[in-house]
């Protein structure tokens, strides 16, 4: 049985999953109560990390509906998605090479970005600390 807090979290997760399906142009045929029932006790084991359960469509086709989905870990779902796919020779050659960062921004822009991050960090830390700066002649109240 789900607590009130669990139900709120479940509702948020249901809505997020439904929105992601819509963004990917995949039909969604679950009502909230059906979704919660489908997950059952596994609802606490769902998530985005490789060891967590996900709602997976058979062969990544069709709508999200009770008749067209199953539970699997993210790792299992990824493995299934890549079964039977062959990579081009060009892709395989790229994968063999060590990863090298390409220069996307100029050095000037990189410096500006670093300074902006440094300033943001300092502002955050100033908000956290309760430093009171007294001018000469001011007394410190207890």
C-alpha positions as CSV (number, residue, x, y, z in Angstrom):
1,X,0.0,0.0,0.0
2,X,1.4,3.4,-1.0
3,X,1.4,6.2,1.5
4,X,0.2,9.7,0.6
5,X,3.8,10.9,0.0
6,X,4.4,7.8,-2.2
7,X,1.3,8.6,-4.2
8,X,2.4,12.2,-4.8
9,X,5.8,10.9,-6.0
10,X,4.1,8.3,-8.1
11,X,1.8,10.9,-9.7
12,X,4.8,13.1,-10.5
13,X,6.7,10.1,-12.0
14,X,3.6,9.1,-14.0
15,X,3.2,12.6,-15.4
16,X,6.9,12.8,-16.3
17,X,6.9,9.5,-18.1
18,X,3.7,10.4,-20.0
19,X,5.2,13.7,-21.0
20,X,8.5,12.1,-22.2
21,X,6.4,9.6,-24.2
22,X,4.5,12.4,-25.8
23,X,7.8,14.3,-26.6
24,X,9.0,11.2,-28.4
25,X,5.7,10.9,-30.3
26,X,4.8,7.6,-28.6
27,X,1.1,7.0,-27.7
28,X,0.3,6.7,-24.0
29,X,-2.6,4.4,-23.0
30,X,-2.2,4.3,-19.2
31,X,-4.4,6.0,-16.6
32,X,-2.7,6.8,-13.3
33,X,-4.4,4.0,-11.4
34,X,-3.5,1.4,-14.1
35,X,0.1,2.6,-14.1
36,X,0.4,2.2,-10.3
37,X,-1.2,-1.2,-10.5
38,X,1.1,-2.3,-13.3
39,X,4.1,-1.3,-11.3
40,X,2.8,-3.0,-8.1
41,X,5.5,-3.5,-5.4
42,X,8.2,-2.8,-8.0
43,X,7.3,0.9,-8.1
44,X,10.0,1.5,-5.5
45,X,12.6,-0.2,-7.8
46,X,12.0,2.0,-10.9
47,X,14.5,4.6,-12.0
48,X,17.0,5.7,-14.6
49,X,20.2,3.9,-13.4
50,X,21.3,0.7,-15.0
51,X,20.2,-1.5,-12.1
52,X,16.7,0.1,-11.8
53,X,13.5,-1.1,-13.5
54,X,12.0,0.6,-16.5
55,X,8.8,0.3,-18.5
56,X,9.9,-1.2,-21.8
57,X,7.9,-1.6,-25.0
58,X,8.3,-4.9,-26.8
59,X,10.8,-4.3,-29.7
60,X,10.5,-0.6,-28.9
61,X,7.4,-0.4,-31.0
62,X,3.8,0.6,-30.4
63,X,2.2,2.5,-27.6
64,X,2.9,2.4,-23.9
65,X,-0.1,0.3,-22.9
66,X,-0.5,-2.6,-20.4
67,X,-0.5,-5.1,-23.3
68,X,2.6,-3.8,-24.9
69,X,5.1,-3.2,-22.0
70,X,7.2,-5.2,-19.7
71,X,9.6,-4.5,-16.8
72,X,13.3,-4.7,-17.3
73,X,16.4,-3.0,-16.1
74,X,17.9,-0.2,-18.1
75,X,20.9,-2.4,-18.9
76,X,18.6,-5.1,-20.3
77,X,16.6,-2.6,-22.3
78,X,19.8,-1.1,-23.8
79,X,21.1,-4.5,-24.7
80,X,17.8,-5.4,-26.4
81,X,17.8,-2.1,-28.3
82,X,21.2,-2.8,-29.8
83,X,20.6,-6.5,-30.7
84,X,21.1,-7.1,-34.4
85,X,22.4,-3.6,-35.1
86,X,25.6,-3.5,-37.0
87,X,27.8,-0.4,-36.8
88,X,29.3,1.1,-39.9
89,X,33.0,0.7,-40.5
90,X,33.4,4.4,-39.9
91,X,31.7,4.2,-36.5
92,X,33.8,1.2,-35.5
93,X,37.0,3.1,-36.5
94,X,35.9,6.1,-34.4
95,X,35.3,3.9,-31.4
96,X,38.8,2.4,-31.6
97,X,40.4,5.9,-31.4
98,X,41.0,7.5,-27.9
99,X,38.5,10.2,-27.1
100,X,39.9,13.7,-27.8
101,X,38.2,16.8,-26.7
102,X,37.7,19.2,-29.6
103,X,38.0,22.9,-29.1
104,X,34.4,24.2,-29.3
105,X,34.9,27.7,-27.8
106,X,37.7,30.2,-28.1
107,X,40.1,30.8,-25.2
108,X,38.5,34.1,-24.5
109,X,35.1,32.6,-24.2
110,X,36.5,29.8,-22.0
111,X,38.0,32.5,-19.6
112,X,34.7,34.3,-19.5
113,X,32.9,31.1,-18.7
114,X,35.4,30.2,-15.9
115,X,35.0,33.7,-14.4
116,X,31.2,33.5,-14.5
117,X,31.3,30.1,-12.8
118,X,33.8,31.4,-10.2
119,X,31.5,34.4,-9.5
120,X,28.4,32.2,-9.2
121,X,30.3,29.9,-6.7
122,X,31.4,32.9,-4.6
123,X,27.8,34.3,-4.5
124,X,26.4,30.9,-3.4
125,X,29.0,30.6,-0.7
126,X,28.4,34.2,0.5
127,X,24.7,33.4,0.9
128,X,25.5,30.3,2.9
129,X,27.9,32.0,5.3
130,X,26.6,34.6,7.8
131,X,29.4,37.0,7.7
132,X,28.7,40.4,9.2
133,X,31.1,43.2,8.3
134,X,31.2,46.0,10.8
135,X,32.4,49.5,10.0
136,X,34.7,51.2,12.6
137,X,32.7,52.2,15.6
138,X,29.9,49.7,15.2
139,X,29.2,47.4,18.1
140,X,28.5,43.7,17.7
141,X,25.1,42.7,19.2
142,X,25.0,39.4,21.0
